[in-house]
Amino acid sequence: MKSIILAGGYGTRIAEESEFKPKPMIEIGEMPILWHIMKIYSSYGVDEFVICAGYKQHVIKEWFADYFLHTSDITFDFTKGNEIIVHDKYAEHWKVTVVDTGLNTMTGGRVKRIQKYVGNEPFFLTYGDAVADVNIAKLMEFHQSHGKCVTLTAVSIAQQKGVLDVNEDNTIVSFREKDDEDGSLINGGFMVCNAGVFDYLEDDTTIFEQQPMRSLIQAGELKSFYHNGFWQCMDTKREKDKLELLWASGKAPWKVWTD
């Protein structure tokens, strides 16, 4: 299965960093948060990724093109005509497709644009700005157990995200924007989608979290996987600093992989 990562937005709420790079390329512990998200999936055997890029998409492509330079010791030998020697080559066992899904394309439109890279297979889908210790294997097991079109990971946290109302069998019955008085479950990303989800996506203007989700709810095709562990997005500089401190402590909860 492939993991699709939405990485095309402007990141305006963390403009002091995203002025120069797309938000998923903002670093936590000297590696982009995008890398951290991919490492989470990879620790569960998911090694094929499609990155839905947009804003400053060339930065993402160049980073992967130079992956050896980021992860290995390099000798630049100018005495031999600028020869480059890579020592102890190391790279992840990943296949990564970076797709320019447009500068102003909405989330649903970005997913629609990568349909040809997914085909008729189910796929993981998440946002390129949040990390968690979600058990990907159990998420997939739950998705397969109910047979519905989409499963999203629900988390309970005070964030300005979409609020979910969930009934007793984990079917999502409503989705709305959060207000200040809420203490409800929110959409934490880390979704699993069957290929049928593409039927709910129209064009570049489609916002995945609006009409497609409402239509999935009306059809009884949206389920929630409750996660009561760690989850943190990186919308602001304050949230970035929080993640940096956790990483520097050596106890980052989302680090579910071994070095």
C-alpha positions as CSV (number, residue, x, y, z in Angstrom):
1,M,0.0,0.0,0.0
2,K,1.0,3.6,-0.6
3,S,0.9,6.4,1.8
4,I,-0.3,9.7,0.3
5,I,0.9,12.9,2.1
6,L,-0.6,16.3,1.6
7,A,2.3,18.7,1.4
8,G,1.2,21.5,-0.9
9,G,-0.1,24.3,1.3
10,Y,1.4,27.7,2.1
11,G,1.7,27.3,5.9
12,T,0.7,30.9,6.5
13,R,0.4,30.5,10.3
14,I,4.1,29.6,10.5
15,A,5.2,32.2,8.0
16,E,8.6,32.8,9.6
17,E,9.6,29.4,8.4
18,S,7.4,28.7,5.4
19,E,8.4,31.9,3.6
20,F,11.5,29.9,2.4
21,K,10.2,26.3,2.2
22,P,6.9,24.4,2.3
23,K,5.7,23.6,5.8
24,P,6.3,19.8,5.6
25,M,10.0,20.7,5.0
26,I,10.3,22.6,8.2
27,E,12.8,20.7,10.3
28,I,12.4,18.9,13.6
29,G,15.8,17.7,14.8
30,E,17.5,18.7,11.5
31,M,15.1,16.6,9.5
32,P,11.9,17.8,7.8
33,I,8.7,16.9,9.6
34,L,7.7,15.2,6.3
35,W,10.6,12.7,7.0
36,H,9.3,12.0,10.5
37,I,5.9,11.2,9.1
38,M,7.3,8.9,6.5
39,K,9.4,7.2,9.2
40,I,6.3,6.5,11.2
41,Y,4.7,4.7,8.2
42,S,7.9,3.0,7.2
43,S,8.2,1.4,10.7
44,Y,5.0,-0.5,9.9
45,G,6.3,-1.6,6.5
46,V,4.8,1.1,4.4
47,D,7.6,2.2,2.1
48,E,5.9,3.7,-1.0
49,F,4.9,7.3,-0.8
50,V,3.2,9.9,-3.0
51,I,3.8,13.4,-1.9
52,C,1.1,15.9,-3.0
53,A,3.3,19.0,-3.4
54,G,2.4,22.5,-4.5
55,Y,3.9,25.6,-2.8
56,K,7.7,25.6,-3.4
57,Q,7.4,22.0,-4.6
58,H,10.9,22.1,-6.0
59,V,12.3,22.2,-2.4
60,I,10.8,18.8,-1.7
61,K,12.1,17.3,-5.0
62,E,15.6,18.7,-4.5
63,W,15.7,17.4,-0.9
64,F,15.0,13.8,-2.0
65,A,17.3,14.1,-5.0
66,D,20.1,15.0,-2.6
67,Y,19.1,12.4,0.1
68,F,22.6,10.9,0.2
69,L,24.0,14.3,0.9
70,H,21.7,14.8,3.8
71,T,22.4,11.3,5.4
72,S,26.0,10.4,4.5
73,D,29.5,11.7,4.8
74,I,30.7,13.3,1.6
75,T,34.2,14.0,0.2
76,F,34.5,16.7,-2.4
77,D,37.9,16.1,-4.1
78,F,38.7,19.2,-6.2
79,T,42.1,17.7,-7.1
80,K,40.4,15.1,-9.3
81,G,38.1,17.4,-11.3
82,N,35.5,18.0,-8.5
83,E,35.0,14.3,-7.8
84,I,32.3,13.6,-5.2
85,I,32.7,10.5,-3.0
86,V,29.8,9.3,-0.8
87,H,30.9,7.4,2.2
88,D,28.8,4.7,3.9
89,K,25.8,5.3,1.7
90,Y,22.6,5.2,3.6
91,A,19.1,5.8,2.3
92,E,15.7,4.6,3.4
93,H,14.1,1.7,1.6
94,W,11.5,4.0,0.1
95,K,10.0,4.7,-3.3
96,V,8.9,8.3,-3.3
97,T,6.8,10.0,-6.0
98,V,6.7,13.8,-5.7
99,V,3.8,15.3,-7.7
100,D,3.2,19.0,-8.4
101,T,-0.5,19.1,-7.6
102,G,-0.8,22.8,-8.2
103,L,-0.1,26.0,-6.3
104,N,-3.7,26.8,-5.2
105,T,-5.3,23.4,-5.4
106,M,-7.4,22.4,-2.4
107,T,-6.9,19.2,-0.4
108,G,-9.5,17.1,-2.2
109,G,-8.2,18.4,-5.5
110,R,-4.6,17.3,-4.6
111,V,-5.8,13.8,-3.8
112,K,-7.8,13.7,-7.1
113,R,-4.7,14.6,-9.0
114,I,-2.7,11.7,-7.8
115,Q,-5.4,9.1,-8.6
116,K,-3.3,7.7,-11.4
117,Y,-0.5,6.8,-9.0
118,V,-2.9,4.9,-6.8
119,G,-5.2,3.1,-9.2
120,N,-7.9,0.9,-7.6
121,E,-6.0,0.1,-4.4
122,P,-6.7,1.3,-0.9
123,F,-4.2,3.9,0.4
124,F,-3.1,5.8,3.5
125,L,-3.7,9.5,3.5
126,T,-2.4,12.1,6.0
127,Y,-1.4,15.7,6.4
128,G,2.3,16.7,6.1
129,D,2.3,18.7,9.3
130,A,1.4,16.4,12.2
131,V,3.1,13.5,13.9
132,A,1.6,10.8,16.2
133,D,2.2,7.4,17.7
134,V,-0.8,6.0,15.9
135,N,-0.5,2.2,15.4
136,I,-0.7,2.0,11.6
137,A,-1.2,-1.7,11.7
138,K,-4.2,-1.5,14.0
139,L,-5.6,1.4,12.0
140,M,-5.5,-0.7,8.8
141,E,-6.9,-3.8,10.6
142,F,-9.9,-1.7,11.8
143,H,-10.4,-0.2,8.3
144,Q,-10.5,-3.7,6.8
145,S,-12.9,-4.9,9.4
146,H,-15.8,-2.5,8.6
147,G,-15.6,-2.4,4.8
148,K,-16.5,1.3,4.5
149,C,-14.8,3.8,2.2
150,V,-12.8,5.9,4.6
151,T,-11.4,5.7,8.1
152,L,-9.9,8.7,9.8
153,T,-8.0,8.8,13.0
154,A,-10.0,10.8,15.7
155,V,-8.1,12.5,18.5
156,S,-9.3,14.5,21.4
157,I,-7.3,17.7,21.8
158,A,-8.0,21.5,22.0
159,Q,-7.2,22.5,18.4
160,Q,-9.0,24.5,15.8
161,K,-9.8,21.5,13.6
162,G,-12.9,19.8,12.3
163,V,-15.1,18.3,15.1
164,L,-16.5,14.8,14.7
165,D,-19.7,13.4,16.2
166,V,-19.3,9.6,16.3
167,N,-22.0,7.0,17.2
168,E,-21.6,3.8,19.1
169,D,-20.2,1.7,16.2
170,N,-17.6,4.3,15.2
171,T,-19.6,5.7,12.3
172,I,-19.1,9.4,11.9
173,V,-22.5,11.1,11.8
174,S,-21.5,14.8,11.5
175,F,-18.5,16.9,10.8
176,R,-18.3,20.6,11.6
177,E,-15.8,23.4,12.4
178,K,-14.6,23.6,16.0
179,D,-15.5,26.5,18.3
180,D,-13.9,27.7,21.5
181,E,-16.3,25.7,23.7
182,D,-15.6,22.3,22.2
183,G,-13.8,19.5,23.9
184,S,-14.7,17.1,21.1
185,L,-13.0,14.6,18.9
186,I,-11.1,16.1,16.0
187,N,-9.8,14.8,12.6
188,G,-6.2,13.9,13.3
189,G,-5.5,12.7,9.7
190,F,-3.8,9.3,9.4
191,M,-6.6,8.1,7.2
192,V,-7.2,5.0,5.1
193,C,-9.2,5.3,1.9
194,N,-10.6,2.9,-0.6
195,A,-10.3,3.9,-4.2
196,G,-14.0,4.7,-4.1
197,V,-13.1,8.0,-2.4
198,F,-12.1,9.4,-5.8
199,D,-15.8,9.4,-6.7
200,Y,-16.4,12.0,-4.0
201,L,-13.7,14.4,-5.4
202,E,-14.5,16.7,-8.3
203,D,-11.7,19.2,-9.2
204,D,-9.0,21.5,-7.9
205,T,-11.5,23.5,-5.9
206,T,-12.6,20.5,-3.8
207,I,-11.8,20.8,-0.1
208,F,-11.6,17.2,1.2
209,E,-12.8,18.2,4.7
210,Q,-16.0,19.8,3.4
211,Q,-18.4,18.4,0.8
212,P,-16.6,15.0,0.3
213,M,-16.7,14.3,4.0
214,R,-20.3,15.4,4.3
215,S,-21.2,13.1,1.4
216,L,-19.3,10.2,2.9
217,I,-21.2,10.8,6.2
218,Q,-24.5,10.8,4.4
219,A,-23.7,7.6,2.7
220,G,-22.5,6.0,6.0
221,E,-19.1,5.5,4.5
222,L,-16.9,7.4,7.0
223,K,-15.6,5.6,10.1
224,S,-13.4,6.8,13.0
225,F,-10.4,5.1,14.6
226,Y,-10.0,6.5,18.0
227,H,-6.4,7.3,19.1
228,N,-5.8,8.3,22.7
229,G,-2.0,8.5,22.4
230,F,0.3,11.3,21.3
231,W,-0.7,13.6,18.4
232,Q,0.6,17.0,17.6
233,C,0.3,19.3,14.5
234,M,2.8,22.0,13.6
235,D,0.7,25.0,12.7
236,T,2.6,27.6,14.6
237,K,6.2,28.4,15.7
238,R,5.1,27.5,19.3
239,E,4.1,24.0,18.2
240,K,7.3,23.6,16.2
241,D,9.3,24.5,19.3
242,K,7.3,22.0,21.4
243,L,8.2,19.2,18.9
244,E,11.8,20.3,18.9
245,L,12.1,20.1,22.6
246,L,10.5,16.6,22.6
247,W,12.9,15.4,19.9
248,A,15.9,16.9,21.7
249,S,14.9,15.1,25.0
250,G,15.3,11.8,23.3
251,K,11.7,10.9,24.2
252,A,9.7,12.0,21.2
253,P,6.5,10.0,21.5
254,W,6.1,9.7,17.7
255,K,9.5,8.1,17.2
256,V,8.2,4.5,16.9
257,W,11.1,3.4,14.8
258,T,14.6,2.2,15.8
259,D,17.7,3.9,14.3
